[in-house]
Amino acid sequence: MFRSNFEPYFLLHLGVIKKAKAYTAHLLLFNLKLKRMARAMFEYTKTVLSKVSFDSTLFCKELQKALQRLLPYEIEELKIYIKSLILQNPELDQCLILLKA
């Protein structure tokens, strides 16, 4: 069987490719976990806001916390959710100021 001088380099290159694929797969799983965690935080925020919707002052404080920890696209979803809460509890409309900033 013929062996070239480049075979060790070729095998080394294949090893690097395998490691790169494993690393890429690891990153994809990590990103998936982060997205799940972010989604869980969004759902938790909605739960908290619905539970404190009886008091507008407390609602505004929790909304401020949520705006600091949520991602921008989650804040857009939260705006839609809050508008539906305001339809049920009109006294919460004073908190809309926080969403415009």
Gaussian input, Z-matrix of N, CA and C with variables (Angstrom, degrees):
# hf/3-21g

backbone

0 1
 N
 C     1     B1
 C     2     B2     1     A1
 N     3     B3     2     A2     1     D1
 C     4     B4     3     A3     2     D2
 C     5     B5     4     A4     3     D3
 N     6     B6     5     A5     4     D4
 C     7     B7     6     A6     5     D5
 C     8     B8     7     A7     6     D6
 N     9     B9     8     A8     7     D7
 C    10    B10     9     A9     8     D8
 C    11    B11    10    A10     9     D9
 N    12    B12    11    A11    10    D10
 C    13    B13    12    A12    11    D11
 C    14    B14    13    A13    12    D12
 N    15    B15    14    A14    13    D13
 C    16    B16    15    A15    14    D14
 C    17    B17    16    A16    15    D15
 N    18    B18    17    A17    16    D16
 C    19    B19    18    A18    17    D17
 C    20    B20    19    A19    18    D18
 N    21    B21    20    A20    19    D19
 C    22    B22    21    A21    20    D20
 C    23    B23    22    A22    21    D21
 N    24    B24    23    A23    22    D22
 C    25    B25    24    A24    23    D23
 C    26    B26    25    A25    24    D24
 N    27    B27    26    A26    25    D25
 C    28    B28    27    A27    26    D26
 C    29    B29    28    A28    27    D27
 N    30    B30    29    A29    28    D28
 C    31    B31    30    A30    29    D29
 C    32    B32    31    A31    30    D30
 N    33    B33    32    A32    31    D31
 C    34    B34    33    A33    32    D32
 C    35    B35    34    A34    33    D33
 N    36    B36    35    A35    34    D34
 C    37    B37    36    A36    35    D35
 C    38    B38    37    A37    36    D36
 N    39    B39    38    A38    37    D37
 C    40    B40    39    A39    38    D38
 C    41    B41    40    A40    39    D39
 N    42    B42    41    A41    40    D40
 C    43    B43    42    A42    41    D41
 C    44    B44    43    A43    42    D42
 N    45    B45    44    A44    43    D43
 C    46    B46    45    A45    44    D44
 C    47    B47    46    A46    45    D45
 N    48    B48    47    A47    46    D46
 C    49    B49    48    A48    47    D47
 C    50    B50    49    A49    48    D48
 N    51    B51    50    A50    49    D49
 C    52    B52    51    A51    50    D50
 C    53    B53    52    A52    51    D51
 N    54    B54    53    A53    52    D52
 C    55    B55    54    A54    53    D53
 C    56    B56    55    A55    54    D54
 N    57    B57    56    A56    55    D55
 C    58    B58    57    A57    56    D56
 C    59    B59    58    A58    57    D57
 N    60    B60    59    A59    58    D58
 C    61    B61    60    A60    59    D59
 C    62    B62    61    A61    60    D60
 N    63    B63    62    A62    61    D61
 C    64    B64    63    A63    62    D62
 C    65    B65    64    A64    63    D63
 N    66    B66    65    A65    64    D64
 C    67    B67    66    A66    65    D65
 C    68    B68    67    A67    66    D66
 N    69    B69    68    A68    67    D67
 C    70    B70    69    A69    68    D68
 C    71    B71    70    A70    69    D69
 N    72    B72    71    A71    70    D70
 C    73    B73    72    A72    71    D71
 C    74    B74    73    A73    72    D72
 N    75    B75    74    A74    73    D73
 C    76    B76    75    A75    74    D74
 C    77    B77    76    A76    75    D75
 N    78    B78    77    A77    76    D76
 C    79    B79    78    A78    77    D77
 C    80    B80    79    A79    78    D78
 N    81    B81    80    A80    79    D79
 C    82    B82    81    A81    80    D80
 C    83    B83    82    A82    81    D81
 N    84    B84    83    A83    82    D82
 C    85    B85    84    A84    83    D83
 C    86    B86    85    A85    84    D84
 N    87    B87    86    A86    85    D85
 C    88    B88    87    A87    86    D86
 C    89    B89    88    A88    87    D87
 N    90    B90    89    A89    88    D88
 C    91    B91    90    A90    89    D89
 C    92    B92    91    A91    90    D90
 N    93    B93    92    A92    91    D91
 C    94    B94    93    A93    92    D92
 C    95    B95    94    A94    93    D93
 N    96    B96    95    A95    94    D94
 C    97    B97    96    A96    95    D95
 C    98    B98    97    A97    96    D96
 N    99    B99    98    A98    97    D97
 C   100   B100    99    A99    98    D98
 C   101   B101   100   A100    99    D99
 N   102   B102   101   A101   100   D100
 C   103   B103   102   A102   101   D101
 C   104   B104   103   A103   102   D102
 N   105   B105   104   A104   103   D103
 C   106   B106   105   A105   104   D104
 C   107   B107   106   A106   105   D105
 N   108   B108   107   A107   106   D106
 C   109   B109   108   A108   107   D107
 C   110   B110   109   A109   108   D108
 N   111   B111   110   A110   109   D109
 C   112   B112   111   A111   110   D110
 C   113   B113   112   A112   111   D111
 N   114   B114   113   A113   112   D112
 C   115   B115   114   A114   113   D113
 C   116   B116   115   A115   114   D114
 N   117   B117   116   A116   115   D115
 C   118   B118   117   A117   116   D116
 C   119   B119   118   A118   117   D117
 N   120   B120   119   A119   118   D118
 C   121   B121   120   A120   119   D119
 C   122   B122   121   A121   120   D120
 N   123   B123   122   A122   121   D121
 C   124   B124   123   A123   122   D122
 C   125   B125   124   A124   123   D123
 N   126   B126   125   A125   124   D124
 C   127   B127   126   A126   125   D125
 C   128   B128   127   A127   126   D126
 N   129   B129   128   A128   127   D127
 C   130   B130   129   A129   128   D128
 C   131   B131   130   A130   129   D129
 N   132   B132   131   A131   130   D130
 C   133   B133   132   A132   131   D131
 C   134   B134   133   A133   132   D132
 N   135   B135   134   A134   133   D133
 C   136   B136   135   A135   134   D134
 C   137   B137   136   A136   135   D135
 N   138   B138   137   A137   136   D136
 C   139   B139   138   A138   137   D137
 C   140   B140   139   A139   138   D138
 N   141   B141   140   A140   139   D139
 C   142   B142   141   A141   140   D140
 C   143   B143   142   A142   141   D141
 N   144   B144   143   A143   142   D142
 C   145   B145   144   A144   143   D143
 C   146   B146   145   A145   144   D144
 N   147   B147   146   A146   145   D145
 C   148   B148   147   A147   146   D146
 C   149   B149   148   A148   147   D147
 N   150   B150   149   A149   148   D148
 C   151   B151   150   A150   149   D149
 C   152   B152   151   A151   150   D150
 N   153   B153   152   A152   151   D151
 C   154   B154   153   A153   152   D152
 C   155   B155   154   A154   153   D153
 N   156   B156   155   A155   154   D154
 C   157   B157   156   A156   155   D155
 C   158   B158   157   A157   156   D156
 N   159   B159   158   A158   157   D157
 C   160   B160   159   A159   158   D158
 C   161   B161   160   A160   159   D159
 N   162   B162   161   A161   160   D160
 C   163   B163   162   A162   161   D161
 C   164   B164   163   A163   162   D162
 N   165   B165   164   A164   163   D163
 C   166   B166   165   A165   164   D164
 C   167   B167   166   A166   165   D165
 N   168   B168   167   A167   166   D166
 C   169   B169   168   A168   167   D167
 C   170   B170   169   A169   168   D168
 N   171   B171   170   A170   169   D169
 C   172   B172   171   A171   170   D170
 C   173   B173   172   A172   171   D171
 N   174   B174   173   A173   172   D172
 C   175   B175   174   A174   173   D173
 C   176   B176   175   A175   174   D174
 N   177   B177   176   A176   175   D175
 C   178   B178   177   A177   176   D176
 C   179   B179   178   A178   177   D177
 N   180   B180   179   A179   178   D178
 C   181   B181   180   A180   179   D179
 C   182   B182   181   A181   180   D180
 N   183   B183   182   A182   181   D181
 C   184   B184   183   A183   182   D182
 C   185   B185   184   A184   183   D183
 N   186   B186   185   A185   184   D184
 C   187   B187   186   A186   185   D185
 C   188   B188   187   A187   186   D186
 N   189   B189   188   A188   187   D187
 C   190   B190   189   A189   188   D188
 C   191   B191   190   A190   189   D189
 N   192   B192   191   A191   190   D190
 C   193   B193   192   A192   191   D191
 C   194   B194   193   A193   192   D192
 N   195   B195   194   A194   193   D193
 C   196   B196   195   A195   194   D194
 C   197   B197   196   A196   195   D195
 N   198   B198   197   A197   196   D196
 C   199   B199   198   A198   197   D197
 C   200   B200   199   A199   198   D198
 N   201   B201   200   A200   199   D199
 C   202   B202   201   A201   200   D200
 C   203   B203   202   A202   201   D201
 N   204   B204   203   A203   202   D202
 C   205   B205   204   A204   203   D203
 C   206   B206   205   A205   204   D204
 N   207   B207   206   A206   205   D205
 C   208   B208   207   A207   206   D206
 C   209   B209   208   A208   207   D207
 N   210   B210   209   A209   208   D208
 C   211   B211   210   A210   209   D209
 C   212   B212   211   A211   210   D210
 N   213   B213   212   A212   211   D211
 C   214   B214   213   A213   212   D212
 C   215   B215   214   A214   213   D213
 N   216   B216   215   A215   214   D214
 C   217   B217   216   A216   215   D215
 C   218   B218   217   A217   216   D216
 N   219   B219   218   A218   217   D217
 C   220   B220   219   A219   218   D218
 C   221   B221   220   A220   219   D219
 N   222   B222   221   A221   220   D220
 C   223   B223   222   A222   221   D221
 C   224   B224   223   A223   222   D222
 N   225   B225   224   A224   223   D223
 C   226   B226   225   A225   224   D224
 C   227   B227   226   A226   225   D225
 N   228   B228   227   A227   226   D226
 C   229   B229   228   A228   227   D227
 C   230   B230   229   A229   228   D228
 N   231   B231   230   A230   229   D229
 C   232   B232   231   A231   230   D230
 C   233   B233   232   A232   231   D231
 N   234   B234   233   A233   232   D232
 C   235   B235   234   A234   233   D233
 C   236   B236   235   A235   234   D234
 N   237   B237   236   A236   235   D235
 C   238   B238   237   A237   236   D236
 C   239   B239   238   A238   237   D237
 N   240   B240   239   A239   238   D238
 C   241   B241   240   A240   239   D239
 C   242   B242   241   A241   240   D240
 N   243   B243   242   A242   241   D241
 C   244   B244   243   A243   242   D242
 C   245   B245   244   A244   243   D243
 N   246   B246   245   A245   244   D244
 C   247   B247   246   A246   245   D245
 C   248   B248   247   A247   246   D246
 N   249   B249   248   A248   247   D247
 C   250   B250   249   A249   248   D248
 C   251   B251   250   A250   249   D249
 N   252   B252   251   A251   250   D250
 C   253   B253   252   A252   251   D251
 C   254   B254   253   A253   252   D252
 N   255   B255   254   A254   253   D253
 C   256   B256   255   A255   254   D254
 C   257   B257   256   A256   255   D255
 N   258   B258   257   A257   256   D256
 C   259   B259   258   A258   257   D257
 C   260   B260   259   A259   258   D258
 N   261   B261   260   A260   259   D259
 C   262   B262   261   A261   260   D260
 C   263   B263   262   A262   261   D261
 N   264   B264   263   A263   262   D262
 C   265   B265   264   A264   263   D263
 C   266   B266   265   A265   264   D264
 N   267   B267   266   A266   265   D265
 C   268   B268   267   A267   266   D266
 C   269   B269   268   A268   267   D267
 N   270   B270   269   A269   268   D268
 C   271   B271   270   A270   269   D269
 C   272   B272   271   A271   270   D270
 N   273   B273   272   A272   271   D271
 C   274   B274   273   A273   272   D272
 C   275   B275   274   A274   273   D273
 N   276   B276   275   A275   274   D274
 C   277   B277   276   A276   275   D275
 C   278   B278   277   A277   276   D276
 N   279   B279   278   A278   277   D277
 C   280   B280   279   A279   278   D278
 C   281   B281   280   A280   279   D279
 N   282   B282   281   A281   280   D280
 C   283   B283   282   A282   281   D281
 C   284   B284   283   A283   282   D282
 N   285   B285   284   A284   283   D283
 C   286   B286   285   A285   284   D284
 C   287   B287   286   A286   285   D285
 N   288   B288   287   A287   286   D286
 C   289   B289   288   A288   287   D287
 C   290   B290   289   A289   288   D288
 N   291   B291   290   A290   289   D289
 C   292   B292   291   A291   290   D290
 C   293   B293   292   A292   291   D291
 N   294   B294   293   A293   292   D292
 C   295   B295   294   A294   293   D293
 C   296   B296   295   A295   294   D294
 N   297   B297   296   A296   295   D295
 C   298   B298   297   A297   296   D296
 C   299   B299   298   A298   297   D297
 N   300   B300   299   A299   298   D298
 C   301   B301   300   A300   299   D299
 C   302   B302   301   A301   300   D300

   B1=1.4490
   B2=1.5247
   B3=1.3130
   B4=1.4554
   B5=1.5240
   B6=1.3125
   B7=1.4684
   B8=1.5173
   B9=1.2913
   B10=1.4636
   B11=1.5190
   B12=1.3052
   B13=1.4644
   B14=1.5243
   B15=1.3311
   B16=1.4523
   B17=1.5316
   B18=1.3124
   B19=1.4708
   B20=1.5295
   B21=1.3337
   B22=1.4781
   B23=1.5319
   B24=1.3463
   B25=1.4650
   B26=1.5261
   B27=1.3182
   B28=1.4551
   B29=1.5262
   B30=1.3438
   B31=1.4670
   B32=1.5275
   B33=1.3138
   B34=1.4583
   B35=1.5257
   B36=1.3292
   B37=1.4607
   B38=1.5335
   B39=1.3144
   B40=1.4686
   B41=1.5245
   B42=1.3159
   B43=1.4680
   B44=1.5147
   B45=1.3154
   B46=1.4635
   B47=1.5253
   B48=1.3249
   B49=1.4599
   B50=1.5233
   B51=1.3281
   B52=1.4655
   B53=1.5179
   B54=1.3306
   B55=1.4666
   B56=1.5211
   B57=1.3330
   B58=1.4655
   B59=1.5223
   B60=1.3272
   B61=1.4588
   B62=1.5231
   B63=1.3196
   B64=1.4609
   B65=1.5269
   B66=1.3241
   B67=1.4605
   B68=1.5261
   B69=1.3307
   B70=1.4585
   B71=1.5211
   B72=1.3278
   B73=1.4628
   B74=1.5224
   B75=1.3310
   B76=1.4651
   B77=1.5310
   B78=1.3322
   B79=1.4639
   B80=1.5191
   B81=1.3220
   B82=1.4573
   B83=1.5214
   B84=1.3289
   B85=1.4617
   B86=1.5157
   B87=1.3254
   B88=1.4565
   B89=1.5255
   B90=1.3404
   B91=1.4642
   B92=1.5211
   B93=1.3203
   B94=1.4529
   B95=1.5251
   B96=1.3356
   B97=1.4642
   B98=1.5280
   B99=1.3338
   B100=1.4711
   B101=1.5208
   B102=1.3304
   B103=1.4634
   B104=1.5164
   B105=1.3420
   B106=1.4661
   B107=1.5243
   B108=1.3403
   B109=1.4566
   B110=1.5244
   B111=1.3275
   B112=1.4655
   B113=1.5197
   B114=1.3250
   B115=1.4652
   B116=1.5204
   B117=1.3279
   B118=1.4612
   B119=1.5271
   B120=1.3220
   B121=1.4669
   B122=1.5295
   B123=1.3105
   B124=1.4625
   B125=1.5314
   B126=1.3106
   B127=1.4693
   B128=1.5266
   B129=1.3272
   B130=1.4693
   B131=1.5277
   B132=1.3201
   B133=1.4624
   B134=1.5216
   B135=1.3195
   B136=1.4619
   B137=1.5233
   B138=1.3235
   B139=1.4652
   B140=1.5238
   B141=1.3233
   B142=1.4657
   B143=1.5253
   B144=1.3166
   B145=1.4646
   B146=1.5271
   B147=1.2991
   B148=1.4749
   B149=1.5326
   B150=1.3387
   B151=1.4707
   B152=1.5229
   B153=1.3374
   B154=1.4723
   B155=1.5232
   B156=1.3093
   B157=1.4677
   B158=1.5286
   B159=1.3213
   B160=1.4684
   B161=1.5203
   B162=1.3556
   B163=1.4591
   B164=1.5296
   B165=1.3121
   B166=1.4686
   B167=1.5314
   B168=1.3345
   B169=1.4709
   B170=1.5242
   B171=1.3037
   B172=1.4612
   B173=1.5258
   B174=1.3084
   B175=1.4628
   B176=1.5273
   B177=1.3272
   B178=1.4679
   B179=1.5257
   B180=1.3271
   B181=1.4675
   B182=1.5254
   B183=1.3220
   B184=1.4650
   B185=1.5278
   B186=1.3140
   B187=1.4602
   B188=1.5235
   B189=1.3301
   B190=1.4726
   B191=1.5318
   B192=1.3228
   B193=1.4689
   B194=1.5288
   B195=1.3129
   B196=1.4601
   B197=1.5288
   B198=1.3147
   B199=1.4619
   B200=1.5173
   B201=1.3274
   B202=1.4654
   B203=1.5237
   B204=1.3277
   B205=1.4676
   B206=1.5282
   B207=1.3234
   B208=1.4601
   B209=1.5233
   B210=1.3250
   B211=1.4617
   B212=1.5293
   B213=1.3319
   B214=1.4715
   B215=1.5274
   B216=1.3171
   B217=1.4692
   B218=1.5298
   B219=1.3283
   B220=1.4614
   B221=1.5232
   B222=1.3104
   B223=1.4696
   B224=1.5212
   B225=1.3224
   B226=1.4678
   B227=1.5358
   B228=1.3300
   B229=1.4688
   B230=1.5226
   B231=1.3386
   B232=1.4655
   B233=1.5259
   B234=1.3275
   B235=1.4671
   B236=1.5270
   B237=1.3136
   B238=1.4641
   B239=1.5236
   B240=1.3351
   B241=1.4631
   B242=1.5354
   B243=1.3274
   B244=1.4671
   B245=1.5293
   B246=1.3020
   B247=1.4680
   B248=1.5192
   B249=1.3288
   B250=1.4695
   B251=1.5345
   B252=1.3318
   B253=1.4681
   B254=1.5211
   B255=1.3245
   B256=1.4645
   B257=1.5240
   B258=1.3172
   B259=1.4597
   B260=1.5246
   B261=1.3294
   B262=1.4608
   B263=1.5266
   B264=1.3516
   B265=1.4706
   B266=1.5329
   B267=1.3085
   B268=1.4746
   B269=1.5342
   B270=1.3187
   B271=1.4724
   B272=1.5298
   B273=1.3232
   B274=1.4677
   B275=1.5248
   B276=1.3238
   B277=1.4676
   B278=1.5189
   B279=1.3177
   B280=1.4740
   B281=1.5224
   B282=1.3120
   B283=1.4608
   B284=1.5212
   B285=1.3182
   B286=1.4732
   B287=1.5140
   B288=1.3139
   B289=1.4605
   B290=1.5211
   B291=1.3194
   B292=1.4648
   B293=1.5228
   B294=1.3047
   B295=1.4653
   B296=1.5279
   B297=1.3230
   B298=1.4668
   B299=1.5115
   B300=1.3151
   B301=1.4662
   B302=1.5010
   A1=108.97
   A2=114.55
   A3=121.16
   A4=110.08
   A5=115.53
   A6=120.90
   A7=108.25
   A8=114.85
   A9=118.42
   A10=110.15
   A11=114.61
   A12=120.31
   A13=111.70
   A14=117.07
   A15=121.47
   A16=113.13
   A17=117.25
   A18=120.08
   A19=112.90
   A20=120.15
   A21=117.97
   A22=112.51
   A23=115.53
   A24=118.81
   A25=111.03
   A26=115.87
   A27=120.84
   A28=110.54
   A29=115.68
   A30=119.92
   A31=110.84
   A32=116.10
   A33=120.03
   A34=109.89
   A35=116.92
   A36=121.38
   A37=110.89
   A38=117.21
   A39=120.12
   A40=111.02
   A41=117.11
   A42=120.92
   A43=111.64
   A44=116.44
   A45=121.16
   A46=109.77
   A47=116.87
   A48=120.45
   A49=110.49
   A50=117.04
   A51=120.14
   A52=110.72
   A53=116.57
   A54=119.64
   A55=110.74
   A56=116.76
   A57=120.08
   A58=110.30
   A59=117.61
   A60=120.30
   A61=110.78
   A62=116.82
   A63=120.18
   A64=110.48
   A65=116.42
   A66=121.13
   A67=110.30
   A68=117.02
   A69=121.52
   A70=110.69
   A71=116.65
   A72=120.23
   A73=110.37
   A74=116.64
   A75=121.10
   A76=110.37
   A77=116.58
   A78=119.87
   A79=111.49
   A80=117.19
   A81=120.08
   A82=111.31
   A83=116.71
   A84=119.88
   A85=111.25
   A86=116.63
   A87=121.04
   A88=110.26
   A89=117.24
   A90=120.78
   A91=111.29
   A92=116.80
   A93=120.68
   A94=110.76
   A95=116.45
   A96=120.37
   A97=110.70
   A98=116.51
   A99=119.81
   A100=111.01
   A101=116.40
   A102=119.18
   A103=110.93
   A104=116.35
   A105=119.07
   A106=110.66
   A107=116.45
   A108=119.81
   A109=110.58
   A110=116.14
   A111=119.75
   A112=110.14
   A113=116.50
   A114=119.95
   A115=110.39
   A116=116.61
   A117=119.99
   A118=110.62
   A119=117.07
   A120=120.62
   A121=110.33
   A122=117.02
   A123=120.80
   A124=110.47
   A125=116.86
   A126=120.62
   A127=110.89
   A128=116.65
   A129=120.94
   A130=110.04
   A131=117.10
   A132=121.55
   A133=111.06
   A134=116.64
   A135=119.56
   A136=110.98
   A137=117.05
   A138=120.76
   A139=111.06
   A140=116.23
   A141=120.59
   A142=110.30
   A143=116.92
   A144=119.82
   A145=112.07
   A146=116.52
   A147=117.85
   A148=110.96
   A149=117.45
   A150=120.16
   A151=112.85
   A152=117.24
   A153=119.20
   A154=111.97
   A155=117.37
   A156=120.22
   A157=113.20
   A158=117.89
   A159=120.62
   A160=112.14
   A161=117.50
   A162=122.51
   A163=108.91
   A164=116.70
   A165=119.52
   A166=112.59
   A167=117.94
   A168=120.49
   A169=110.49
   A170=116.08
   A171=120.81
   A172=110.67
   A173=116.51
   A174=121.43
   A175=110.33
   A176=116.76
   A177=120.52
   A178=111.41
   A179=117.14
   A180=120.29
   A181=111.24
   A182=116.18
   A183=119.64
   A184=111.13
   A185=116.45
   A186=119.97
   A187=110.60
   A188=116.96
   A189=120.45
   A190=110.38
   A191=117.22
   A192=120.81
   A193=110.40
   A194=115.80
   A195=120.35
   A196=110.84
   A197=117.07
   A198=120.51
   A199=112.02
   A200=117.55
   A201=121.10
   A202=112.51
   A203=117.85
   A204=118.48
   A205=114.70
   A206=117.64
   A207=119.32
   A208=111.53
   A209=114.81
   A210=121.58
   A211=109.75
   A212=117.52
   A213=120.28
   A214=114.34
   A215=118.09
   A216=118.38
   A217=110.94
   A218=117.18
   A219=120.02
   A220=110.89
   A221=116.70
   A222=120.20
   A223=109.97
   A224=116.44
   A225=119.61
   A226=110.44
   A227=116.82
   A228=120.25
   A229=110.98
   A230=115.36
   A231=120.28
   A232=111.14
   A233=117.08
   A234=120.58
   A235=110.60
   A236=116.80
   A237=120.92
   A238=110.30
   A239=115.68
   A240=120.35
   A241=110.64
   A242=116.79
   A243=120.42
   A244=111.05
   A245=116.68
   A246=119.04
   A247=111.01
   A248=117.09
   A249=119.09
   A250=110.85
   A251=117.39
   A252=120.24
   A253=111.23
   A254=116.41
   A255=120.38
   A256=110.75
   A257=117.06
   A258=119.13
   A259=111.19
   A260=116.99
   A261=121.25
   A262=112.16
   A263=116.44
   A264=122.39
   A265=108.97
   A266=117.98
   A267=120.78
   A268=114.34
   A269=118.26
   A270=119.92
   A271=112.11
   A272=118.54
   A273=121.86
   A274=112.66
   A275=117.25
   A276=119.31
   A277=113.39
   A278=118.07
   A279=119.93
   A280=111.48
   A281=117.87
   A282=121.47
   A283=112.74
   A284=117.22
   A285=120.15
   A286=111.96
   A287=117.00
   A288=121.56
   A289=110.41
   A290=116.76
   A291=121.21
   A292=111.67
   A293=116.93
   A294=120.90
   A295=112.52
   A296=116.62
   A297=119.51
   A298=112.14
   A299=117.52
   A300=121.04
   A301=111.67
   D1=137.54
   D2=-177.43
   D3=-86.10
   D4=130.75
   D5=176.32
   D6=-122.50
   D7=132.43
   D8=179.77
   D9=-93.95
   D10=168.21
   D11=176.68
   D12=-72.30
   D13=-16.99
   D14=-176.20
   D15=-90.28
   D16=-5.95
   D17=-175.69
   D18=-59.23
   D19=-45.35
   D20=178.82
   D21=-59.95
   D22=-37.04
   D23=179.09
   D24=-68.38
   D25=-37.44
   D26=178.22
   D27=-64.08
   D28=-44.88
   D29=178.75
   D30=-64.73
   D31=-38.88
   D32=176.66
   D33=-62.00
   D34=-42.35
   D35=178.66
   D36=-62.52
   D37=-41.07
   D38=177.02
   D39=-62.72
   D40=-38.49
   D41=177.07
   D42=-62.85
   D43=-40.60
   D44=178.34
   D45=-64.88
   D46=-41.50
   D47=178.87
   D48=-62.98
   D49=-43.27
   D50=178.81
   D51=-62.48
   D52=-41.62
   D53=178.54
   D54=-65.81
   D55=-38.51
   D56=179.18
   D57=-65.53
   D58=-40.19
   D59=178.25
   D60=-65.11
   D61=-41.22
   D62=178.34
   D63=-64.48
   D64=-40.85
   D65=179.25
   D66=-64.53
   D67=-42.07
   D68=178.46
   D69=-62.95
   D70=-43.30
   D71=177.98
   D72=-62.54
   D73=-39.68
   D74=178.37
   D75=-62.67
   D76=-42.80
   D77=179.09
   D78=-64.35
   D79=-39.72
   D80=178.41
   D81=-62.47
   D82=-42.72
   D83=177.71
   D84=-64.76
   D85=-39.94
   D86=179.18
   D87=-63.06
   D88=-44.41
   D89=178.25
   D90=-62.97
   D91=-37.79
   D92=178.12
   D93=-63.71
   D94=-41.43
   D95=177.51
   D96=-64.14
   D97=-40.44
   D98=178.76
   D99=-63.24
   D100=-40.81
   D101=179.51
   D102=-65.44
   D103=-38.97
   D104=177.40
   D105=-64.41
   D106=-41.29
   D107=179.39
   D108=-64.81
   D109=-41.44
   D110=179.07
   D111=-63.93
   D112=-41.46
   D113=179.07
   D114=-64.71
   D115=-39.07
   D116=177.88
   D117=-63.28
   D118=-39.15
   D119=178.12
   D120=-64.97
   D121=-38.97
   D122=178.35
   D123=-64.19
   D124=-45.11
   D125=178.84
   D126=-64.42
   D127=-39.72
   D128=177.38
   D129=-62.22
   D130=-42.74
   D131=179.53
   D132=-61.49
   D133=-43.34
   D134=177.98
   D135=-61.97
   D136=-39.70
   D137=178.73
   D138=-63.01
   D139=-46.58
   D140=-179.64
   D141=-62.28
   D142=-45.69
   D143=-178.58
   D144=-63.65
   D145=-37.44
   D146=178.56
   D147=-69.11
   D148=-32.68
   D149=-179.70
   D150=-74.52
   D151=-27.65
   D152=-179.81
   D153=-101.30
   D154=11.97
   D155=-177.21
   D156=-69.17
   D157=-8.22
   D158=177.44
   D159=-74.15
   D160=-22.08
   D161=-177.14
   D162=-123.58
   D163=115.64
   D164=-174.42
   D165=-67.23
   D166=-33.73
   D167=178.99
   D168=-65.47
   D169=-47.65
   D170=178.80
   D171=-64.92
   D172=-37.46
   D173=178.31
   D174=-61.55
   D175=-43.78
   D176=179.68
   D177=-63.96
   D178=-39.67
   D179=178.28
   D180=-63.80
   D181=-44.59
   D182=179.24
   D183=-67.21
   D184=-33.61
   D185=177.68
   D186=-66.18
   D187=-40.17
   D188=177.02
   D189=-60.47
   D190=-44.16
   D191=177.85
   D192=-60.52
   D193=-43.38
   D194=-178.03
   D195=-63.40
   D196=-40.77
   D197=-179.19
   D198=-65.42
   D199=-25.68
   D200=178.19
   D201=-79.17
   D202=-29.80
   D203=-172.51
   D204=-105.99
   D205=-12.04
   D206=-178.85
   D207=-89.69
   D208=157.40
   D209=176.91
   D210=-78.94
   D211=157.68
   D212=-175.88
   D213=-55.31
   D214=-41.99
   D215=-179.28
   D216=-70.71
   D217=-27.49
   D218=176.19
   D219=-72.32
   D220=-32.82
   D221=177.45
   D222=-64.56
   D223=-37.83
   D224=177.48
   D225=-63.86
   D226=-41.33
   D227=176.18
   D228=-65.06
   D229=-37.68
   D230=-179.59
   D231=-64.86
   D232=-36.38
   D233=177.76
   D234=-58.62
   D235=-42.43
   D236=179.10
   D237=-63.95
   D238=-42.95
   D239=-179.94
   D240=-64.04
   D241=-42.01
   D242=-178.26
   D243=-66.89
   D244=-36.54
   D245=177.66
   D246=-62.98
   D247=-34.72
   D248=176.26
   D249=-71.19
   D250=-34.09
   D251=176.03
   D252=-67.06
   D253=-36.81
   D254=-179.50
   D255=-66.17
   D256=-31.78
   D257=176.08
   D258=-63.40
   D259=-33.37
   D260=178.43
   D261=-82.05
   D262=-34.46
   D263=-178.65
   D264=-128.55
   D265=88.34
   D266=-174.71
   D267=-61.45
   D268=-22.30
   D269=-179.45
   D270=-68.76
   D271=-12.17
   D272=179.54
   D273=-81.16
   D274=-3.44
   D275=-175.77
   D276=-65.79
   D277=-17.12
   D278=176.59
   D279=-67.22
   D280=-19.53
   D281=179.99
   D282=-81.61
   D283=-7.18
   D284=178.61
   D285=-63.49
   D286=-23.58
   D287=177.78
   D288=-58.61
   D289=-38.02
   D290=-179.49
   D291=-65.20
   D292=-31.55
   D293=-177.23
   D294=-78.09
   D295=-22.65
   D296=-179.21
   D297=-81.89
   D298=-19.10
   D299=-178.19
   D300=-78.95

